[in-house]
Amino acid sequence: MDHFAFLLPVILCAFGLTFLFVGRHEPRSAPWWGVGYLSAALGFIMPILPETIPGLFRSVVADTLFLLALSFYGQGLLAQFRRHLPVWPRALLVVTGMLASVVSTFILENPTLALAANDLVTSLCFVVPAFAVMRHARGAAERLLVAIVFLLVADSLVRNIVMTVLNRNPSDFETFLLSPYAFLMQTTSTVIGILLALAALGCVTLEVIDRYKDVAERDPLTGLLNRRGFDRLSGQKTIAGAVIVCDIDHFKRVNDRYGHAAGDAVIAELARILALEQAQGAVLARFGGEEFVLFLPGIALHTALPVAHAMHARIGSADWSRIGVGAVTASFGVAASRGGDLGIYDVMARADRALYAAKTAGRNRVFTEGERPAELRAAAARAVA
């Protein structure tokens, strides 16, 4: 047995099983890549099966498996980039390729035509999805994946054209197994197939990592960012901007009167309301308990204040009876960045002081940094007098 011919199916099978294992963690593309590589492995096993199995039969089965493999690769590519193409034209293309292989092999008895038809159809099954996703590549890994896809298709087409023009294709399948074409096909397919698998596996692995990172940076109750996620995203933006801090009024009373399940429902609903007023590019997070923080990059105080008032009004007009509680109110503190700020938490500290002032003034209101309740202003005036 040709050890090189045996090695490739083993490698492809290992990749296929790896993709299926990784697919348990929900990357939508992984199962398609896994089934595709297992199909390709079976296709490369066909030539090394016992000679008691007719060569023409093995040829048609191998062509069919390669066709299915490239079709699964194409679907994996679409799933990786979250793109969609109609299924029925591609399914029709696969059926056409299968029929072409059967007719060329058993009726026309023309292995050259069978190889050409199979290479052409398999290339189309992969290149059409590649063109659909190429403009949506994000990052070096996905761009590399698309580049290798086109390399694989180009390799298939060039080999097909060269061997057809030179007319050196074998006259039957048994002769084909020993031909330079077969050796070239296995050599290039091995190298490019492994490169494709590594690139696809890299993209899938990065997707799994991003998924776990997203879970770690999000509050499970509201779906908003938590403090860790807020720190990462706000750190990627300019410090210039405004911060709005929101805190539910008398939240302990809600828990005591209606229960913790109702309290969780209030937090989730308030998060939904705040998200409705979240401007594009803003960073909204739950900072534990009943406190929420909204960072508005590049926004001045006079622009952030109407946003806070809009949020306050939405909360006040919401129908809280839907979740089985009475009226819910919230207090807001608003602050904007200054020249001497060292980070976003300097702005948040002033917004927190404004929130405290709003609570002191009676709750259910919006205060800006430096604004003080009337009683504090009166006490300060008496102290000066």
N, C-alpha and C positions, 0 to 999 in steps of 0.2 A: 504493500500500500504506500502511496506517495505521502510521506509525512507532512510535506508542505500543504498538500490538498486536505489533509486531515486537520491541520492546525487551524485553518481559517474558520471552519464551522465551530470549533471549540471556542475560539475567541469571540465570535459573533454571539454564540449561545450565552457566554458569560456576560456580555454586555446586555443581552436581552433580559436575562434574569436580574441583573443589577437594576435596570430600568423598572422592572416590575416591582422589585423590592422598594425602591425609592418612591414608586407610585403609590405606595400605601400611605404616604404622607401628603397626598392630595395634589401634587402638581398635575394639572390636567393633561399635559403633553407626555408624561412619563409612560403610561400604559401603551400609547400608540408607538412610541419608540421601542418599547420592550417587545411588543408583538411583531413589529417590523424586523427587528434584529433576529428574533427567533425564526421568522419566515425565511430570512436570508440565510441563516445557518442551515436550515433544512434544504434550501435550494443548493447550497454548496456541498451538501452530503450526497445529493443524487448521483454525481459522477463517480463517487467512490463506493457505491453500493455494489453488491455481488453482480457478476455478469449474467447470472441467471435471470435477472430482471432485464427485459428488453431495453436496449439503448434508446430507442425512439420514445418509449414510454417515459424513461427517466428524463429525457430532454424536454418533453412537454411539461412534465411536473415541475422540473427546475425552472423553466420559463415562467410558469404560473406563479410559483413561489416568489421569484424575483419581482414579478409584477405586483404581487400583493405587498411585498416588503416595501417597495418604493411608494406604493399608495399609502401604506401606514406611516411611512416617514413624512409624506406630504401632509397627512392629517395631524401628525405630531408637530410639524412646523407651524401649522395654522393654530393649533391649541397653544403652543408656546407663545405666540405673538397675539393671541386672543383675536384672531381674524376668522372670518367665516366665508366659505364658498359653497355654492349649491352642491349637494351630494350627488344628485342623479347624473349630471354630465360626467363627473369623474368615475362614477360606477359604470356608466356606459362605456367609457374609455377602457376600463379594466376588462369588461366583457369582450370588447372588440379585440383587445390584445390577446386574450385567451383563445378566441376563435381563430385569430390570425396564426397563432402558434400551432394549433391543431391542424388547420388547413395546409399550412406550409410544410408541416412535418409528415403528415399521414397521406394527404391527397396529392399535393404537388411534389412531395419528396424533395424539397429544396431547402437544405439546412441554411444556406446563405440568406435566403429570404426570411426564414424563421428567426435567425439571429438579428437581422436588420429590423424586422417588425417589432421584435421584443425590445431591442435597445431603444427604438424610437418611442414606443408607447410608455415604457418605464420612465424614460426621460421626461415625457410630457406629464406623467403623474406626479413628478417631483418639481419640475421647473415652474409649472403653473402656480402652485402654492408659494414657491420661492419669490416669484414676481409680485404676488399679492402681499407679501410680508416685508419685502426688502426696505421699504420706506419707513417701516415702523420699528426697526432695530434700535434697541436702547442699550448702550454700553458696548464695550469691546467684545464681550463674549457673544452677544447676539449678532453683532456685525461679522465676527469670525465664522459663526455658524452659517450665516447666509452665504458668505464667500466660499466655504467648503461645499455647500450644496451646489453652487454653480460650477465649482471645480469638478465635482462628481459627474454632473450632467455633461460638461464639456469633455471629460475623459471618455465617457460612454459614446458620445457622438463621434469624436475624432477616431476612436478605435474602429467604430463601425464604418466610417467613410474610408479610412485607409485600407481596411481588409476587403471592403467591397470593390474599391478601385483596383487594388492589386489582384483581386480574384484568387486569393490563396486560402479561401475557406475550405474546410474539409468536406469530403463528399458524403460522409456519414458521421454519425455521432461518435462511434468508437474511434475513428481516426481523429476526430476533433479533440478528444481527450489528450492526445499526444502532440497537438499542433502548437506552434508558437502563439497563435491567437489565444488558446486556452491558458497558456502560461502567462501571457501578458495580461489577460483578463484577471486572473487570480492575483498577480503581483500588484497591479494598480488598484484593484478592488480592495485588497488587504490594506494597503497604505491609506487610501482615501477613506475607506470604510471605518478604519480605526480612528482617523482624524475626525470624521463626522461624529462617531460615537463619543469621542472625548469632548468635542465641542458641545454636542447636545447634552451630554451628562453634566458638563460644567454649567450650562444654562439652567438645567433642572435643579441642580444642587444649589445654585444661587437663589433660585425661586423658593426652595425649601427654607434656606437661611433667612431670606427676606420675610417669609411667612411667619417664622418663629420670632423674628425681630419685631414684626408688626404686632404679634400677640403680646410680646413682652412690653411693648410701648403703648398699649391701649387698655383703657378701663373696660373690664368685661361687662359691667352693668350698662354703661351708656354708649360704648363704642367710640367714645372720644379718646384723645390722647391722654395718657397719664403724665405725671411729672417728668419721667424719663423721656417720653416721646416729645413733650413740650421743650425740654432742654435741648434735645437734638435738633428739632426743626427750627426753633427760634434762634439757635446758635448759628444756623446756616444763613440767617437773614441779617440785614443791617440792624443795629441797635436803635436807630432812629425810628420813632413811631410812638404809639400810644398803647396803654394797657388798661383793660377794663376788668375789674374784679367783681364777681357776683357771689352773694351768699344768701341762701334761703333763710327767711325770717322764721324764728321760733320752730326750727326743724325738729327739735327734741319733742315738742308738743305733738307734732304730727306722728312721730314714732310711738309716743306714749298713748295717744288717743286712738290711732287707727292700726297700729302694729308696724313691725319692721318691713313687712311685705309692701304695705301701702307707702311707707317711706321710700323704699327702693323705686316704686312706681313713680313717685313724685320726682325723684332725682332723674330718672330716665326721661320723663316727660319734659322737665325743665331743660335738660340737655338738648332734646329735640327742638324746643322753642328757640333756644339760643343759637342753634345751628342754622335756623332759618334766616337769622340776621347776620350770619357770618359772611363777611366780604371775601371775595376771591383773594387768595394769598395770605389771609389771616390764619392764625394758629389758635385753635380753641382746645382747652384741656380741662379735665376735672382734676383738681388738686387735693383729692381726698375729701371724705365727708360730704358736706353740702356746698363746698366752695368751687367756683369755676373761674378760669382766667382766659381772657381773650387778648391776644397780641395782634395789633394792627400795624404792620411795618409801613414806615413812610407816612403815617397819618398824624396830623396835628391834633392838639387837644380840642379845638373848636369843631373838628370833623368827627372825632371819636365820640363827643358828647351826644349828638343825635342818635348814634348807634346804640349807646347805652339806654337812652330814653325809649327808643323803639323796642328794645328787649324788655325793658321794664313794663311798657304798655302791653306787650304781648302776654307777659306772665299775668298781669292783672286782669286781662280780658279772657284768659283761657277758661274753658269749662272743666274745672277740676273734678266735678261730680262724676265724670266719665270713669275716673279711676277710684271713685269711692271716698273722696276726701272733700273737705270744705275749701274755702278760698285759700290760696297760697300766694304769698308775696315774697319779694326779694329786695335786697338792698344792693346798691352798686357804688363802687369807687372808681374814679377815672383819673389817670395821670398820663403825662407825656414825657418823652425823653428830654434830657438837658445836656448841655455841652460837657459837664463834668461827670456824667454817668460812666461807670466802669463796665456795666453790664445790664442785662434786662431786669435783673433782680433789684437794681437800684430804683427803676421805674415802678416795679411791682410794690416795693416798700411804700412809696408815696401813694400808690393806688390803695394799698391796704389801710393806710392812715385815713384816706378819704372814705373808705368803706366803714371804718370805725366811727368816723364822724357822722355818717349817714345812720348808723345803728343808734348812736347816741341821740341823734335828733328825732328819733321815733321810728326808725325803720321804714321800709317800703318807699324808698326814695333814691335819687341819684345825686351823689356829691362828687365834686372835682377836687383835685389836690389843692390844699390851701384853704378850702372852704370849711367853715366851722359852724356848728349849730348856733342858733340864736342865743341860747343860754350861756354858751362858752364866750361868745362875743360880748355879752353883757357883763359877765364876770371879769373879762379882761379889761373892759372899759372902766369898771368900778375900781379895779386894782390900779389902773393908771391915774384915776382921779384921786 
